[in-house]
Structure formats: C-alpha cells, structure tokens
Amino acid sequence: MAKYEQLADRLAIQIKQGIWQPGEKLPSLRKQSSLTGYSLMTVLHAYQLLESKGVLSARERSGYRVAESVEVSSTANAVQSAESVSVNDFVFDVLQASRDPHMFSLGFAYPDPSLYPRQHLNKSLAAAAKQTTVTSALDNLPPGNQALRKLIAQRYAARGMHISPDEIVITAGALEALSLSLQVVTRPGDWVLIESPTFYGAMQALERLGLRAVTVDVTPENEINLAAVERALQSKPVKACWLMSNFQNPVGYSLPDEKKQALAGLLKKYDVALVEDDVYAELYSGEELPWPVKHFCDDGNSLLCSSFSKSLVAGFRIGWVAAGKHANAIQKQQLMSTISTSVPVQLALVDYLETKNYEKHLHQLRRALHQRKLAMYHFLHEHWGRFAKVHYLQGGYFLWIEFCPNTDAMVIYKIAQSLKISLAPGKLFSLSGEYNHCLRINASFELTPSRRQLMNKLTNKIKQYLEQF
Ligand SMILES: Cc1ncc(COP(=O)(O)O)c(C=O)c1O
C-alpha cells in the first residue's frame, strides 16, 4: 500500500471514530505533514483520495473538511444493549447518548446551555486568570475560597437564613457535596432513606458507598408521605435521609413549608442526618425562593447541598455544602479524595458574583425556563394527552410523563433515539422498576418549528407502538 493510501486509511478510521466530526476542518497540509512526518505531496494525495471517496470536501482557501454526509460511529449505539445492567452502567449509557451534539437533548439533566451568561463568565474567567498566583492553590484548599463562601452565605442571609461561611465547603458540583455528605454521616451497610423515584445520583452514591436503601414513594400530586417516612424510620435503623424538597428530580414537586417543618421534626426525633439536594431552588417561577428543609432544622445535623450548575453554568463544576456540625469531617474527606476544586474557577465565580449582575441573569433564566416549560407542556398535553398523563408543576424545567402501566418507556426511549431525540426513561430513577412506564423530559430547550416537526414524528411513532396494545 502506498504511503498516501496508508495515511488516507488512518484518517478514514479517525473520522469513523468521531475524532473528526462532519463539517470539521482537518489540519492544513503543512500541519498534517509536520504532525505525521509524511511529505506535503503524500498528505495532499491522501486528502484528494478521501475527497474522491466523498469522505472529505475541499473548499477554496479554507482547506479540507469532513463531508457533512459522512457516517460517524455514535455513542448512542451503546445504549441499545443496556437494558439489563446495573443503575450505574445504564446511567452512563444514557448520559453518553445525551452528549451527541446532533441530539435534541430532552434527556439531558442540565438546562439549555445557551441560557448561561457565556460572555460574562468568560470575562470573569479571564479576570481570574490574571489574579491566579503560585500560592493560590494553598489559599483555596478546603473549605474553599473564603470570598466565595462568604458570597454564598450572604445570598442565604439576604433572605433570612443564617448559614456561617465557616459551615460552607466548596465542592466539585453538588454531586461531590452530596457524596461527601453521605460519606461522613454513614458507614458501609447503613440504611439510608431515599425517595422513589429519585435522582439517579442518589442511587449511584449508595451503590458506591455500600449503603442500603429504604425507599418512600413520592408522586407529583402528593409529594412525599410523612406517615410513610415515619414508618420507614421505625422499620430500619436509618442513619441518613437524602432528599429534595424543592423541584424534586424527576417528578418536580416542592414541599409546602409545613411539610418541610414536620419532616425536620421527624428526622430530629429519630436522630437521622439530612442530606438535602437543593440544586434547583433558584429556578422557582413564583414570587419567592423556597426554603430548604434545613431552614427548619436546629440541631446542626443537616447538610444542605447545592451548586451553580443549573442556575449559572454547568461546566465550572462548582457546588457547596452547608454542612452544620459535619463541616470539618467533610473537609477531611475532601482532602483525601479531590484535595480541592479548581482554583481559577473558584476565583472566576467570585469575580462573576461581585462584578456581574447574577440577579438579573437569574430573573431572565427563570422567565425563559417558565415560558419554554409551558410551551413544551402545551405541546405534549395536546399531542400526547390521549395516551399519557403529562404532569405540570411550576418551577425547574422537567416534565414527568406517565404512560399506561403496561407501556415500556424503554421502547419509546429507543424510538426517540432513532429520531435523534434523547429522553430520560423512568428506569433511571428507581431501584424497583416501578416507573418503567414513565419518562422525564427536559423542557428548557426552545420548541422551534423544526423541533416541533421532529416531535410530531416521535408522536406518530409512539402512537404506532401503542396501537399494539
Ligand atoms: C437532582 C440533582 N442533584 C445533583 C445534581 C448534580 O449537580 P452538579 O452538576 O452540580 O454536580 C444533578 C444533576 O443533574 C441533579 O439533577
């Protein structure tokens, strides 16, 4: 095989593997030549050969690009065989599928990234890069950047919740905050109370820490049943309770204040630590930021976890835990695992919160999410209403869809995949398989005319599937 054919083969494989995506520019002839050691002529012949096969297209003065029509292997394929594996593997597959840039990501857990204030964040990152010094890493060790902890405490204080900056530990997103919290209040083999359905991160954390779950069913209409919580606390020596009281993922309810207060009382009575996941609190659509259950706890045994991932930017991976009496233990655990969160990113957030208008951004974000969620709800209610219950609860950006109990939402999930739509099937949110007829839909994306068309196609295919029953 001639050298140019060898290079062409190598590039074709890279394109198939998705290293070079359709439409993406390949390195210039000169750059490819210096990268690979082949002569300029060899590279040119290899590119021309791929062009003649329709793999590359040449544009005058802009070099060679991967043809738009080229098939690249998609991570979505991995999901096809994932039906009978553990929560962890299944979650991994679904998340991988949502990452496909050509997907309409209704299975995605984060809001539409176009809603983040990208320019302001970039400016803050640039400002942080200028401030970073060789000692910055030491200054930002656990519990994390002092100014950032103070700014977070001030935001709680502004609405009358007294959380000292000393109680706050900065983490890599809410997920690290939640995992560390669970870790410091339990030992392997302990019982933990969780909701069902629940955020899959809770089940993964339990699995990883060797903990046992006692579940309490929750519904969009009745939220969590406190009598059932008390029965669970009586039936098992529960050490911790991991729950969401605001815009629960996946179902979407928020507990009224009286229920939050009663829950705080129950946990205190049975000496159970509260690991509270409050990542969606800022995305309310009524008048006021809702209280967390921690507001009603007075024994320091509650760990309130949150982050900027849903309200400002997912990729910064900055969260925190207001850990009460467990703050020191959290810091020690963090030192043993990740040491600290990224220093420039912590500094960038300080810059953003101090110099940009976070409140204004939140106001715009809440309004956009509210409008988009309503638009998606109306679409689904109109087109799916005959065969599914579309639950609409204010706040956040998820819709919980319930088909008839004999419907297999995994089939709908796969139908959607074939149309390049990702969905979050109910199986992701339960240990028991009880919600296999349900779906969670991310309604933060704008329902443009072309997306409506795509959703119409999905609706027709779902109808065909349901006609079999
Ligand atoms: C309910 C819930 N908690 C926690 C997280 C993780 O948040 P973060 O990205 O800040 O780690 C997510 C992300 O999807 C979530 O949905």
The ligand as a Gaussian input file, in Angstrom:
#p B3LYP/6-31G(d) Opt

LIG

0 1
 C      -31.122000      16.408000      41.451000
 C      -29.696000      16.641000      41.103000
 N      -28.789000      16.744000      42.072000
 C      -27.486000      16.945000      41.793000
 C      -27.037000      17.033000      40.508000
 C      -25.593000      17.234000      40.231000
 O      -25.319000      18.603000      40.239000
 P      -23.868000      19.141000      39.843000
 O      -23.793000      19.166000      38.369000
 O      -23.783000      20.482000      40.468000
 O      -22.879000      18.188000      40.438000
 C      -27.961000      16.920000      39.460000
 C      -27.502000      16.974000      38.069000
 O      -28.130000      16.525000      37.181000
 C      -29.314000      16.737000      39.778000
 O      -30.243000      16.634000      38.827000

